[in-house]
Amino acid sequence: MQGKVKEGTVVIPSPSPGDRWVTLRIKGSRVKVKPPTTPEALRFSISVKVDAEVTEITGELNLLDLPTSRRIERGLASGVGREIQAAVNKAQSLQADIFGFGDLVRRKSPRVWREVAGRWEEAFSRAEVLIEVQPRLREVGLISESPR
């Protein structure tokens, strides 16, 4: 959650029937983290805007079909959200604030920080983390039909 992911690959189930996959390459992202406003309910909100392009399709898909593109975007959002949630869950289980949430609270919510600073590792491990992913497919018009 350091602000950006420059590149990466996400593989999601294809919206077409059967055991098919769509591979997407993340072209860029922007991450915003809102710190908690009260020490009683530590809740972080993570908003991720991610741009990706389709790099591989198994099966046939018309990427110019808006409902198909939207299903791929939803799959991308779900896949990225799961990856982020898994990383957060692991860090919380280890009481390891590898994302710098404590620094964010200290800077943006000093009143909350004063309440939790002495027990930050434990407080972090119990914090609620809400994740919202806003996906966008790019360069879809460059692929008009799946290879056969």
Secondary structure, 3 states (H helix, E strand, C coil): CCCCCCCEEEEEECCCCCCCEEEEEEEEEEEEEECCCCCCCCEEEEEEEEEEEEEEECCCCCCCCHHHHHHHHHHHHHHHHHHHHHHHHHHHHCCCCCCCHHHHHHHHCHHHHHHHHHHHHHHHHHCEEEEEEEEEECCHHHCCCCCC
